[in-house]
Amino acid sequence: MGAVLGWEGILGGYLSAGRLMPLVPGAMASPFPFYLRVHGRASANARLLADWLAAHAVG
């Protein structure tokens, strides 16, 4: 059990499938874009995560 802060564009499938549940009603739009930079010495797992995030980005 735990809590996660995330974007509906990434977590929407988990919410729809019932694998995650909203902690509170409503959502907030972000007024700023987000950027992802992977360090040159990042681990293979960090690169996999970065690739997954980029593949599921909305906008």
C-alpha distance matrix in Angstrom:
0.0 3.8 7.2 10.1 13.8 15.9 19.0 19.5 22.0 19.6 16.4 18.6 18.7 14.9 15.1 18.2 16.9 14.0 11.5 10.3 11.1 13.1 11.9 15.7 18.7 21.0 21.2 23.3 25.8 26.3 29.9 30.0 29.7 27.5 28.8 27.5 29.5 29.0 30.7 33.5 32.0 28.5 27.0 27.0 23.2 23.5 26.2 24.3 21.6 24.4 26.2 23.2 22.7 26.5 26.6 24.1 25.6 27.1 30.5
3.8 0.0 3.8 6.9 10.5 13.0 16.4 17.4 20.0 17.7 14.8 17.4 18.1 14.5 14.6 18.1 17.4 14.7 12.3 10.1 10.7 11.6 10.1 13.7 17.0 18.8 18.6 20.3 22.7 23.0 26.6 26.6 26.5 24.3 25.8 24.6 26.7 26.5 28.2 31.2 30.0 26.5 25.4 25.7 22.0 21.7 24.5 23.0 19.9 22.3 24.4 21.6 20.6 24.4 25.0 22.4 23.4 24.9 28.1
7.2 3.8 0.0 3.8 6.9 9.8 13.2 14.4 17.2 15.3 12.6 15.1 16.6 13.4 13.0 16.7 16.8 14.3 12.3 9.2 9.3 9.2 7.6 10.9 14.1 15.6 15.0 16.6 19.0 19.3 22.9 23.1 23.2 21.2 23.1 22.3 24.8 25.0 27.0 30.2 29.4 25.9 25.3 25.7 22.0 21.1 23.8 22.4 19.0 20.9 23.1 20.3 18.8 22.3 23.2 20.3 20.9 22.1 25.1
10.1 6.9 3.8 0.0 3.8 6.2 9.8 11.5 14.1 12.0 9.9 12.8 14.5 11.9 11.9 15.7 16.1 14.4 12.2 9.1 9.9 9.3 8.9 11.6 14.2 14.7 13.3 14.5 16.4 16.4 20.0 19.9 19.7 17.6 19.4 18.7 21.3 21.7 24.0 27.2 26.8 23.2 22.9 23.2 19.6 18.4 20.8 19.5 15.9 17.6 19.8 17.1 15.2 18.7 19.7 16.9 17.2 18.5 21.5
13.8 10.5 6.9 3.8 0.0 3.8 7.3 9.7 12.3 10.9 9.6 12.3 14.9 13.1 12.6 16.2 17.5 16.1 14.5 11.2 11.4 9.8 9.5 11.1 13.2 12.8 10.7 11.2 12.9 12.6 16.2 16.2 16.3 14.5 16.8 16.7 19.6 20.7 23.1 26.5 26.5 23.1 23.4 23.8 20.6 18.7 20.7 19.9 16.1 16.9 19.2 16.8 14.2 17.3 18.7 15.8 15.3 16.3 18.9
15.9 13.0 9.8 6.2 3.8 0.0 3.8 6.6 8.6 7.3 6.7 9.5 12.2 11.2 11.1 14.4 15.9 15.4 13.9 10.9 11.8 10.4 11.5 12.8 13.9 12.9 10.2 10.7 11.4 11.2 14.9 14.6 14.1 12.4 14.6 14.7 17.9 19.1 22.0 25.2 25.6 22.2 22.5 22.5 19.4 17.5 18.9 17.9 14.2 14.7 16.5 14.0 11.2 14.1 15.3 12.2 11.7 12.6 15.3
19.0 16.4 13.2 9.8 7.3 3.8 0.0 3.8 5.4 5.4 6.0 7.8 11.0 11.2 10.8 13.4 15.6 15.7 14.9 12.3 13.0 11.5 13.3 13.9 14.0 12.2 9.1 9.4 9.2 9.4 13.1 13.0 12.2 11.2 13.8 14.4 18.0 19.6 22.8 25.9 26.8 23.4 24.0 23.6 20.8 18.9 19.6 18.4 15.0 14.9 16.1 13.6 10.6 12.7 13.6 10.2 9.2 9.3 12.0
19.5 17.4 14.4 11.5 9.7 6.6 3.8 0.0 3.8 5.3 4.9 4.7 8.4 9.3 8.3 10.2 12.9 13.4 13.3 11.1 11.5 10.3 13.0 13.4 12.7 11.0 8.6 10.1 10.0 11.5 15.0 15.5 14.7 14.2 16.8 17.5 21.1 22.6 26.0 28.8 29.7 26.3 26.6 25.8 22.9 21.4 21.8 20.2 17.1 17.2 17.8 14.8 12.4 14.3 14.2 10.4 10.0 9.2 12.2
22.0 20.0 17.2 14.1 12.3 8.6 5.4 3.8 0.0 3.8 5.8 5.6 8.3 10.2 10.4 11.5 13.9 15.3 15.0 13.5 14.6 13.9 16.7 17.2 16.4 14.4 11.8 12.6 11.4 12.3 15.3 15.3 13.6 13.1 15.2 15.8 19.4 20.9 24.5 27.0 28.2 24.9 25.3 24.2 21.7 20.2 20.0 18.3 15.6 15.3 15.2 12.5 10.2 11.4 10.9 7.2 6.8 5.8 9.2
19.6 17.7 15.3 12.0 10.9 7.3 5.4 5.3 3.8 0.0 3.8 5.8 7.4 8.5 9.8 11.5 13.0 14.3 13.1 11.8 13.8 13.7 16.3 17.6 17.6 16.2 13.7 14.5 13.8 14.0 17.3 16.7 14.7 13.2 14.7 14.4 17.7 18.6 22.1 24.7 25.5 22.0 22.0 20.9 18.2 17.0 17.0 15.1 12.2 12.6 12.7 9.5 7.6 9.8 9.4 5.7 6.7 7.8 11.5
16.4 14.8 12.6 9.9 9.6 6.7 6.0 4.9 5.8 3.8 0.0 3.8 5.6 5.3 6.3 8.7 10.1 10.8 9.6 8.1 10.1 10.4 13.2 14.8 15.1 14.4 12.6 14.3 14.6 15.4 19.0 18.8 17.5 16.0 17.8 17.4 20.6 21.3 24.6 27.2 27.7 24.0 23.6 22.5 19.4 18.6 19.2 17.0 14.0 15.2 15.5 12.1 10.6 13.3 12.8 9.2 10.5 11.2 14.8
18.6 17.4 15.1 12.8 12.3 9.5 7.8 4.7 5.6 5.8 3.8 0.0 3.8 5.4 5.0 6.1 8.5 9.8 10.0 8.9 10.2 10.4 13.8 14.9 14.3 13.5 12.2 14.4 14.6 16.2 19.6 20.0 18.8 18.0 20.0 20.1 23.5 24.4 27.8 30.4 31.0 27.4 27.0 25.7 22.7 22.0 22.3 19.9 17.3 18.1 18.0 14.5 13.3 15.3 14.1 10.4 11.6 11.2 14.6
18.7 18.1 16.6 14.5 14.9 12.2 11.0 8.4 8.3 7.4 5.6 3.8 0.0 3.8 5.4 5.1 6.0 8.5 8.5 9.0 11.1 12.6 16.0 17.6 17.1 16.9 15.8 18.1 18.3 19.7 23.1 23.3 21.6 20.6 22.1 21.6 24.7 25.1 28.5 30.8 31.2 27.6 26.7 25.0 22.0 21.9 22.0 19.1 17.0 18.4 17.7 14.0 13.8 15.9 13.9 10.7 13.0 13.1 16.7
14.9 14.5 13.4 11.9 13.1 11.2 11.2 9.3 10.2 8.5 5.3 5.4 3.8 0.0 3.8 5.5 5.1 6.1 5.0 5.5 8.3 10.5 13.6 15.8 16.1 16.5 15.8 18.3 19.1 20.4 24.0 24.1 22.8 21.3 22.9 22.1 25.1 25.2 28.3 30.7 30.7 27.0 25.9 24.4 21.1 21.2 21.9 19.0 16.6 18.6 18.4 14.7 14.5 17.2 15.8 12.7 14.9 15.5 19.2
15.1 14.6 13.0 11.9 12.6 11.1 10.8 8.3 10.4 9.8 6.3 5.0 5.4 3.8 0.0 3.8 5.5 5.1 6.0 4.9 5.9 7.5 11.1 12.8 12.7 13.3 13.1 16.1 17.4 19.2 22.9 23.6 22.8 21.8 23.9 23.6 26.9 27.4 30.6 33.2 33.4 29.6 28.8 27.6 24.3 24.0 24.8 22.2 19.5 21.1 21.3 17.6 16.7 19.4 18.2 14.7 16.2 16.1 19.5
18.2 18.1 16.7 15.7 16.2 14.4 13.4 10.2 11.5 11.5 8.7 6.1 5.1 5.5 3.8 0.0 3.8 5.5 7.7 8.1 8.8 10.6 14.2 15.6 14.7 15.1 15.3 18.4 19.3 21.4 24.9 25.7 24.7 24.0 26.0 25.9 29.2 29.7 33.0 35.5 35.7 32.0 31.1 29.5 26.4 26.3 26.7 23.9 21.6 23.1 22.7 19.0 18.5 20.7 18.9 15.5 17.3 16.8 20.0
16.9 17.4 16.8 16.1 17.5 15.9 15.6 12.9 13.9 13.0 10.1 8.5 6.0 5.1 5.5 3.8 0.0 3.8 5.5 7.6 9.4 12.2 15.5 17.5 17.3 18.2 18.4 21.4 22.4 24.3 27.8 28.3 27.1 26.0 27.6 27.0 30.0 30.0 33.2 35.4 35.4 31.6 30.3 28.5 25.3 25.8 26.3 23.2 21.2 23.3 22.7 18.9 19.1 21.5 19.5 16.6 19.0 19.0 22.5
14.0 14.7 14.3 14.4 16.1 15.4 15.7 13.4 15.3 14.3 10.8 9.8 8.5 6.1 5.1 5.5 3.8 0.0 3.8 5.3 6.4 9.7 12.6 15.0 15.2 16.8 17.4 20.7 22.3 24.2 27.9 28.6 27.8 26.6 28.5 27.8 30.9 30.9 33.9 36.4 36.1 32.3 31.0 29.6 26.1 26.5 27.5 24.6 22.2 24.5 24.4 20.7 20.5 23.3 21.8 18.7 20.7 20.9 24.4
11.5 12.3 12.3 12.2 14.5 13.9 14.9 13.3 15.0 13.1 9.6 10.0 8.5 5.0 6.0 7.7 5.5 3.8 0.0 3.8 6.8 10.3 12.7 15.7 16.6 18.1 18.1 21.0 22.5 23.9 27.6 27.9 26.8 25.2 26.7 25.7 28.4 28.2 31.0 33.4 32.9 29.1 27.6 26.2 22.7 23.2 24.5 21.6 19.2 21.8 22.0 18.2 18.3 21.5 20.2 17.3 19.6 20.4 24.1
10.3 10.1 9.2 9.1 11.2 10.9 12.3 11.1 13.5 11.8 8.1 8.9 9.0 5.5 4.9 8.1 7.6 5.3 3.8 0.0 3.8 6.8 9.1 12.1 13.3 14.8 14.8 17.6 19.4 20.8 24.6 25.1 24.4 22.9 24.8 24.0 27.0 27.1 29.9 32.6 32.2 28.4 27.4 26.5 22.8 22.8 24.3 21.8 18.9 21.2 21.9 18.2 17.5 20.8 20.1 16.9 18.5 19.1 22.6
11.1 10.7 9.3 9.9 11.4 11.8 13.0 11.5 14.6 13.8 10.1 10.2 11.1 8.3 5.9 8.8 9.4 6.4 6.8 3.8 0.0 3.8 6.3 8.9 10.1 12.1 12.9 16.1 18.5 20.4 24.1 25.1 25.0 23.9 26.2 26.0 29.1 29.6 32.3 35.3 35.0 31.3 30.4 29.8 26.1 25.8 27.4 25.1 22.0 23.9 24.8 21.3 20.1 23.2 22.7 19.3 20.4 20.4 23.6
13.1 11.6 9.2 9.3 9.8 10.4 11.5 10.3 13.9 13.7 10.4 10.4 12.6 10.5 7.5 10.6 12.2 9.7 10.3 6.8 3.8 0.0 3.8 5.5 6.6 8.6 9.5 12.7 15.5 17.5 21.1 22.5 22.8 22.1 24.8 25.0 28.3 29.2 32.0 35.2 35.2 31.5 31.1 30.8 27.2 26.3 27.9 26.0 22.7 24.1 25.3 22.0 20.2 23.1 23.0 19.4 19.8 19.5 22.3
11.9 10.1 7.6 8.9 9.5 11.5 13.3 13.0 16.7 16.3 13.2 13.8 16.0 13.6 11.1 14.2 15.5 12.6 12.7 9.1 6.3 3.8 0.0 3.8 7.0 9.5 10.5 13.3 16.5 18.2 21.7 23.1 23.9 23.0 25.7 26.0 29.0 30.0 32.4 35.8 35.5 32.0 31.7 31.7 28.1 27.1 29.1 27.5 24.0 25.5 27.1 24.0 22.0 25.1 25.5 22.0 22.1 22.0 24.7
15.7 13.7 10.9 11.6 11.1 12.8 13.9 13.4 17.2 17.6 14.8 14.9 17.6 15.8 12.8 15.6 17.5 15.0 15.7 12.1 8.9 5.5 3.8 0.0 3.8 6.5 8.5 11.3 14.8 17.0 20.2 22.2 23.4 23.1 26.3 27.0 30.3 31.6 34.2 37.6 37.7 34.2 34.2 34.3 30.9 29.5 31.3 29.9 26.4 27.4 29.0 26.0 23.7 26.4 26.9 23.3 22.9 22.3 24.5
18.7 17.0 14.1 14.2 13.2 13.9 14.0 12.7 16.4 17.6 15.1 14.3 17.1 16.1 12.7 14.7 17.3 15.2 16.6 13.3 10.1 6.6 7.0 3.8 0.0 3.8 7.0 10.3 13.6 16.5 19.5 21.9 23.1 23.4 26.7 27.8 31.3 32.9 35.7 39.0 39.4 36.0 36.1 36.0 32.6 31.2 32.7 31.1 27.7 28.4 29.7 26.6 24.3 26.6 26.8 23.1 22.6 21.3 23.3
21.0 18.8 15.6 14.7 12.8 12.9 12.2 11.0 14.4 16.2 14.4 13.5 16.9 16.5 13.3 15.1 18.2 16.8 18.1 14.8 12.1 8.6 9.5 6.5 3.8 0.0 3.8 7.1 10.1 13.3 16.1 18.7 20.1 20.8 24.2 25.7 29.3 31.2 34.2 37.5 38.2 34.9 35.4 35.3 32.1 30.4 31.5 30.3 26.8 27.0 28.2 25.5 22.8 24.7 25.1 21.4 20.4 18.7 20.3
21.2 18.6 15.0 13.3 10.7 10.2 9.1 8.6 11.8 13.7 12.6 12.2 15.8 15.8 13.1 15.3 18.4 17.4 18.1 14.8 12.9 9.5 10.5 8.5 7.0 3.8 0.0 3.8 6.7 9.7 12.7 15.1 16.3 17.0 20.5 22.1 25.7 27.8 30.8 34.1 35.0 31.8 32.5 32.5 29.5 27.5 28.5 27.5 24.0 23.9 25.2 22.7 19.7 21.5 22.2 18.6 17.2 15.6 17.1
23.3 20.3 16.6 14.5 11.2 10.7 9.4 10.1 12.6 14.5 14.3 14.4 18.1 18.3 16.1 18.4 21.4 20.7 21.0 17.6 16.1 12.7 13.3 11.3 10.3 7.1 3.8 0.0 3.8 6.4 9.2 11.7 13.6 14.6 18.3 20.4 23.9 26.4 29.2 32.6 33.8 30.8 31.9 32.2 29.4 27.1 28.0 27.4 23.9 23.2 24.8 22.8 19.4 20.8 22.1 18.8 16.7 15.1 16.0
25.8 22.7 19.0 16.4 12.9 11.4 9.2 10.0 11.4 13.8 14.6 14.6 18.3 19.1 17.4 19.3 22.4 22.3 22.5 19.4 18.5 15.5 16.5 14.8 13.6 10.1 6.7 3.8 0.0 3.8 6.3 8.9 10.5 12.2 16.0 18.5 22.0 24.8 27.8 31.0 32.6 29.8 31.1 31.3 28.9 26.3 26.8 26.4 23.1 21.9 23.3 21.6 18.1 18.8 20.2 17.2 14.5 12.6 12.8
26.3 23.0 19.3 16.4 12.6 11.2 9.4 11.5 12.3 14.0 15.4 16.2 19.7 20.4 19.2 21.4 24.3 24.2 23.9 20.8 20.4 17.5 18.2 17.0 16.5 13.3 9.7 6.4 3.8 0.0 3.8 5.4 7.4 9.0 12.8 15.5 18.9 21.9 24.7 28.0 29.7 27.1 28.8 29.2 27.0 24.2 24.6 24.7 21.4 19.9 21.6 20.4 16.7 17.2 19.2 16.7 13.6 12.4 12.3
29.9 26.6 22.9 20.0 16.2 14.9 13.1 15.0 15.3 17.3 19.0 19.6 23.1 24.0 22.9 24.9 27.8 27.9 27.6 24.6 24.1 21.1 21.7 20.2 19.5 16.1 12.7 9.2 6.3 3.8 0.0 3.8 7.0 9.8 13.3 16.6 19.7 23.0 25.7 28.9 30.9 28.6 30.7 31.3 29.5 26.4 26.6 27.1 23.9 21.9 23.6 22.9 19.2 19.1 21.3 19.2 15.8 14.3 13.2
30.0 26.6 23.1 19.9 16.2 14.6 13.0 15.5 15.3 16.7 18.8 20.0 23.3 24.1 23.6 25.7 28.3 28.6 27.9 25.1 25.1 22.5 23.1 22.2 21.9 18.7 15.1 11.7 8.9 5.4 3.8 0.0 3.8 6.5 9.8 13.2 16.2 19.6 22.2 25.3 27.4 25.4 27.7 28.4 26.9 23.6 23.6 24.5 21.5 19.2 21.0 20.8 17.0 16.7 19.3 17.7 14.2 13.4 12.2
29.7 26.5 23.2 19.7 16.3 14.1 12.2 14.7 13.6 14.7 17.5 18.8 21.6 22.8 22.8 24.7 27.1 27.8 26.8 24.4 25.0 22.8 23.9 23.4 23.1 20.1 16.3 13.6 10.5 7.4 7.0 3.8 0.0 3.8 6.8 10.3 13.4 16.8 19.7 22.6 24.9 22.8 25.1 25.5 24.2 21.0 20.6 21.4 18.7 16.1 17.6 17.7 14.0 13.2 15.9 14.7 11.1 10.7 9.5
27.5 24.3 21.2 17.6 14.5 12.4 11.2 14.2 13.1 13.2 16.0 18.0 20.6 21.3 21.8 24.0 26.0 26.6 25.2 22.9 23.9 22.1 23.0 23.1 23.4 20.8 17.0 14.6 12.2 9.0 9.8 6.5 3.8 0.0 3.8 6.8 10.1 13.4 16.3 19.3 21.4 19.2 21.4 21.9 20.6 17.3 17.1 18.1 15.4 12.7 14.7 14.9 11.2 10.9 14.1 13.1 9.8 10.8 10.6
28.8 25.8 23.1 19.4 16.8 14.6 13.8 16.8 15.2 14.7 17.8 20.0 22.1 22.9 23.9 26.0 27.6 28.5 26.7 24.8 26.2 24.8 25.7 26.3 26.7 24.2 20.5 18.3 16.0 12.8 13.3 9.8 6.8 3.8 0.0 3.8 6.6 10.1 13.0 15.8 18.2 16.3 18.8 19.4 18.6 15.1 14.5 16.1 13.9 10.7 12.7 13.8 10.6 9.6 13.3 13.4 10.5 12.3 12.1
27.5 24.6 22.3 18.7 16.7 14.7 14.4 17.5 15.8 14.4 17.4 20.1 21.6 22.1 23.6 25.9 27.0 27.8 25.7 24.0 26.0 25.0 26.0 27.0 27.8 25.7 22.1 20.4 18.5 15.5 16.6 13.2 10.3 6.8 3.8 0.0 3.8 6.6 9.8 12.7 14.8 12.6 15.0 15.6 14.9 11.4 10.9 12.7 10.7 7.4 9.9 11.4 8.7 8.1 11.9 12.6 10.6 13.4 14.0
29.5 26.7 24.8 21.3 19.6 17.9 18.0 21.1 19.4 17.7 20.6 23.5 24.7 25.1 26.9 29.2 30.0 30.9 28.4 27.0 29.1 28.3 29.0 30.3 31.3 29.3 25.7 23.9 22.0 18.9 19.7 16.2 13.4 10.1 6.6 3.8 0.0 3.8 6.5 9.2 11.6 10.1 13.1 14.2 14.3 10.7 10.0 12.8 11.5 8.2 10.8 13.2 11.3 10.5 14.2 15.5 14.0 16.9 17.3
29.0 26.5 25.0 21.7 20.7 19.1 19.6 22.6 20.9 18.6 21.3 24.4 25.1 25.2 27.4 29.7 30.0 30.9 28.2 27.1 29.6 29.2 30.0 31.6 32.9 31.2 27.8 26.4 24.8 21.9 23.0 19.6 16.8 13.4 10.1 6.6 3.8 0.0 3.8 6.4 8.3 6.5 9.5 10.7 11.2 7.8 7.0 10.4 9.9 7.1 9.7 12.5 11.5 11.3 14.5 16.3 15.5 18.9 19.8
30.7 28.2 27.0 24.0 23.1 22.0 22.8 26.0 24.5 22.1 24.6 27.8 28.5 28.3 30.6 33.0 33.2 33.9 31.0 29.9 32.3 32.0 32.4 34.2 35.7 34.2 30.8 29.2 27.8 24.7 25.7 22.2 19.7 16.3 13.0 9.8 6.5 3.8 0.0 3.8 5.4 5.1 8.8 11.1 12.3 9.1 9.0 12.7 12.6 10.5 13.0 15.8 15.1 15.1 18.2 20.0 19.3 22.6 23.5
33.5 31.2 30.2 27.2 26.5 25.2 25.9 28.8 27.0 24.7 27.2 30.4 30.8 30.7 33.2 35.5 35.4 36.4 33.4 32.6 35.3 35.2 35.8 37.6 39.0 37.5 34.1 32.6 31.0 28.0 28.9 25.3 22.6 19.3 15.8 12.7 9.2 6.4 3.8 0.0 3.8 5.6 8.9 10.8 13.0 10.7 9.7 13.5 14.4 12.4 14.1 17.3 17.3 16.8 19.5 21.9 21.5 24.9 25.6
32.0 30.0 29.4 26.8 26.5 25.6 26.8 29.7 28.2 25.5 27.7 31.0 31.2 30.7 33.4 35.7 35.4 36.1 32.9 32.2 35.0 35.2 35.5 37.7 39.4 38.2 35.0 33.8 32.6 29.7 30.9 27.4 24.9 21.4 18.2 14.8 11.6 8.3 5.4 3.8 0.0 3.8 6.5 9.2 11.4 9.7 9.7 13.3 14.3 13.2 15.2 18.0 18.3 18.5 21.0 23.2 23.2 26.8 27.9
28.5 26.5 25.9 23.2 23.1 22.2 23.4 26.3 24.9 22.0 24.0 27.4 27.6 27.0 29.6 32.0 31.6 32.3 29.1 28.4 31.3 31.5 32.0 34.2 36.0 34.9 31.8 30.8 29.8 27.1 28.6 25.4 22.8 19.2 16.3 12.6 10.1 6.5 5.1 5.6 3.8 0.0 3.8 6.6 8.1 5.9 6.6 10.0 10.6 10.0 12.3 14.7 15.1 15.7 18.2 20.0 20.3 23.9 25.4
27.0 25.4 25.3 22.9 23.4 22.5 24.0 26.6 25.3 22.0 23.6 27.0 26.7 25.9 28.8 31.1 30.3 31.0 27.6 27.4 30.4 31.1 31.7 34.2 36.1 35.4 32.5 31.9 31.1 28.8 30.7 27.7 25.1 21.4 18.8 15.0 13.1 9.5 8.8 8.9 6.5 3.8 0.0 3.8 5.3 5.1 6.3 8.7 9.9 10.6 12.4 14.3 15.4 16.6 18.4 20.2 21.1 24.9 26.8
27.0 25.7 25.7 23.2 23.8 22.5 23.6 25.8 24.2 20.9 22.5 25.7 25.0 24.4 27.6 29.5 28.5 29.6 26.2 26.5 29.8 30.8 31.7 34.3 36.0 35.3 32.5 32.2 31.3 29.2 31.3 28.4 25.5 21.9 19.4 15.6 14.2 10.7 11.1 10.8 9.2 6.6 3.8 0.0 3.8 5.5 5.1 6.2 8.7 9.8 10.4 12.3 14.2 15.3 16.4 18.5 19.9 23.7 25.8
23.2 22.0 22.0 19.6 20.6 19.4 20.8 22.9 21.7 18.2 19.4 22.7 22.0 21.1 24.3 26.4 25.3 26.1 22.7 22.8 26.1 27.2 28.1 30.9 32.6 32.1 29.5 29.4 28.9 27.0 29.5 26.9 24.2 20.6 18.6 14.9 14.3 11.2 12.3 13.0 11.4 8.1 5.3 3.8 0.0 3.8 5.4 5.0 6.2 8.6 9.8 10.5 12.3 14.2 15.2 16.6 18.3 22.0 24.5
23.5 21.7 21.1 18.4 18.7 17.5 18.9 21.4 20.2 17.0 18.6 22.0 21.9 21.2 24.0 26.3 25.8 26.5 23.2 22.8 25.8 26.3 27.1 29.5 31.2 30.4 27.5 27.1 26.3 24.2 26.4 23.6 21.0 17.3 15.1 11.4 10.7 7.8 9.1 10.7 9.7 5.9 5.1 5.5 3.8 0.0 3.8 5.4 5.1 6.2 8.6 9.8 10.5 12.3 14.2 15.5 16.4 20.1 22.3
26.2 24.5 23.8 20.8 20.7 18.9 19.6 21.8 20.0 17.0 19.2 22.3 22.0 21.9 24.8 26.7 26.3 27.5 24.5 24.3 27.4 27.9 29.1 31.3 32.7 31.5 28.5 28.0 26.8 24.6 26.6 23.6 20.6 17.1 14.5 10.9 10.0 7.0 9.0 9.7 9.7 6.6 6.3 5.1 5.4 3.8 0.0 3.8 5.4 5.0 6.1 8.5 9.8 10.4 12.1 14.2 15.2 19.0 20.9
24.3 23.0 22.4 19.5 19.9 17.9 18.4 20.2 18.3 15.1 17.0 19.9 19.1 19.0 22.2 23.9 23.2 24.6 21.6 21.8 25.1 26.0 27.5 29.9 31.1 30.3 27.5 27.4 26.4 24.7 27.1 24.5 21.4 18.1 16.1 12.7 12.8 10.4 12.7 13.5 13.3 10.0 8.7 6.2 5.0 5.4 3.8 0.0 3.8 5.5 5.1 6.1 8.6 9.9 10.5 12.4 14.2 18.0 20.4
21.6 19.9 19.0 15.9 16.1 14.2 15.0 17.1 15.6 12.2 14.0 17.3 17.0 16.6 19.5 21.6 21.2 22.2 19.2 18.9 22.0 22.7 24.0 26.4 27.7 26.8 24.0 23.9 23.1 21.4 23.9 21.5 18.7 15.4 13.9 10.7 11.5 9.9 12.6 14.4 14.3 10.6 9.9 8.7 6.2 5.1 5.4 3.8 0.0 3.8 5.4 5.0 6.1 8.6 9.8 10.6 12.1 15.8 18.5
24.4 22.3 20.9 17.6 16.9 14.7 14.9 17.2 15.3 12.6 15.2 18.1 18.4 18.6 21.1 23.1 23.3 24.5 21.8 21.2 23.9 24.1 25.5 27.4 28.4 27.0 23.9 23.2 21.9 19.9 21.9 19.2 16.1 12.7 10.7 7.4 8.2 7.1 10.5 12.4 13.2 10.0 10.6 9.8 8.6 6.2 5.0 5.5 3.8 0.0 3.8 5.4 5.1 6.1 8.6 10.0 10.5 14.2 16.3
26.2 24.4 23.1 19.8 19.2 16.5 16.1 17.8 15.2 12.7 15.5 18.0 17.7 18.4 21.3 22.7 22.7 24.4 22.0 21.9 24.8 25.3 27.1 29.0 29.7 28.2 25.2 24.8 23.3 21.6 23.6 21.0 17.6 14.7 12.7 9.9 10.8 9.7 13.0 14.1 15.2 12.3 12.4 10.4 9.8 8.6 6.1 5.1 5.4 3.8 0.0 3.8 5.5 5.1 6.1 8.7 10.0 13.7 15.7
23.2 21.6 20.3 17.1 16.8 14.0 13.6 14.8 12.5 9.5 12.1 14.5 14.0 14.7 17.6 19.0 18.9 20.7 18.2 18.2 21.3 22.0 24.0 26.0 26.6 25.5 22.7 22.8 21.6 20.4 22.9 20.8 17.7 14.9 13.8 11.4 13.2 12.5 15.8 17.3 18.0 14.7 14.3 12.3 10.5 9.8 8.5 6.1 5.0 5.4 3.8 0.0 3.8 5.4 5.1 6.3 8.6 12.2 15.0
22.7 20.6 18.8 15.2 14.2 11.2 10.6 12.4 10.2 7.6 10.6 13.3 13.8 14.5 16.7 18.5 19.1 20.5 18.3 17.5 20.1 20.2 22.0 23.7 24.3 22.8 19.7 19.4 18.1 16.7 19.2 17.0 14.0 11.2 10.6 8.7 11.3 11.5 15.1 17.3 18.3 15.1 15.4 14.2 12.3 10.5 9.8 8.6 6.1 5.1 5.5 3.8 0.0 3.8 5.5 5.2 6.0 9.7 12.4
26.5 24.4 22.3 18.7 17.3 14.1 12.7 14.3 11.4 9.8 13.3 15.3 15.9 17.2 19.4 20.7 21.5 23.3 21.5 20.8 23.2 23.1 25.1 26.4 26.6 24.7 21.5 20.8 18.8 17.2 19.1 16.7 13.2 10.9 9.6 8.1 10.5 11.3 15.1 16.8 18.5 15.7 16.6 15.3 14.2 12.3 10.4 9.9 8.6 6.1 5.1 5.4 3.8 0.0 3.8 5.5 5.2 8.8 10.6
26.6 25.0 23.2 19.7 18.7 15.3 13.6 14.2 10.9 9.4 12.8 14.1 13.9 15.8 18.2 18.9 19.5 21.8 20.2 20.1 22.7 23.0 25.5 26.9 26.8 25.1 22.2 22.1 20.2 19.2 21.3 19.3 15.9 14.1 13.3 11.9 14.2 14.5 18.2 19.5 21.0 18.2 18.4 16.4 15.2 14.2 12.1 10.5 9.8 8.6 6.1 5.1 5.5 3.8 0.0 3.8 5.7 8.7 11.1
24.1 22.4 20.3 16.9 15.8 12.2 10.2 10.4 7.2 5.7 9.2 10.4 10.7 12.7 14.7 15.5 16.6 18.7 17.3 16.9 19.3 19.4 22.0 23.3 23.1 21.4 18.6 18.8 17.2 16.7 19.2 17.7 14.7 13.1 13.4 12.6 15.5 16.3 20.0 21.9 23.2 20.0 20.2 18.5 16.6 15.5 14.2 12.4 10.6 10.0 8.7 6.3 5.2 5.5 3.8 0.0 3.8 6.4 9.7
25.6 23.4 20.9 17.2 15.3 11.7 9.2 10.0 6.8 6.7 10.5 11.6 13.0 14.9 16.2 17.3 19.0 20.7 19.6 18.5 20.4 19.8 22.1 22.9 22.6 20.4 17.2 16.7 14.5 13.6 15.8 14.2 11.1 9.8 10.5 10.6 14.0 15.5 19.3 21.5 23.2 20.3 21.1 19.9 18.3 16.4 15.2 14.2 12.1 10.5 10.0 8.6 6.0 5.2 5.7 3.8 0.0 3.8 6.6
27.1 24.9 22.1 18.5 16.3 12.6 9.3 9.2 5.8 7.8 11.2 11.2 13.1 15.5 16.1 16.8 19.0 20.9 20.4 19.1 20.4 19.5 22.0 22.3 21.3 18.7 15.6 15.1 12.6 12.4 14.3 13.4 10.7 10.8 12.3 13.4 16.9 18.9 22.6 24.9 26.8 23.9 24.9 23.7 22.0 20.1 19.0 18.0 15.8 14.2 13.7 12.2 9.7 8.8 8.7 6.4 3.8 0.0 3.8
30.5 28.1 25.1 21.5 18.9 15.3 12.0 12.2 9.2 11.5 14.8 14.6 16.7 19.2 19.5 20.0 22.5 24.4 24.1 22.6 23.6 22.3 24.7 24.5 23.3 20.3 17.1 16.0 12.8 12.3 13.2 12.2 9.5 10.6 12.1 14.0 17.3 19.8 23.5 25.6 27.9 25.4 26.8 25.8 24.5 22.3 20.9 20.4 18.5 16.3 15.7 15.0 12.4 10.6 11.1 9.7 6.6 3.8 0.0
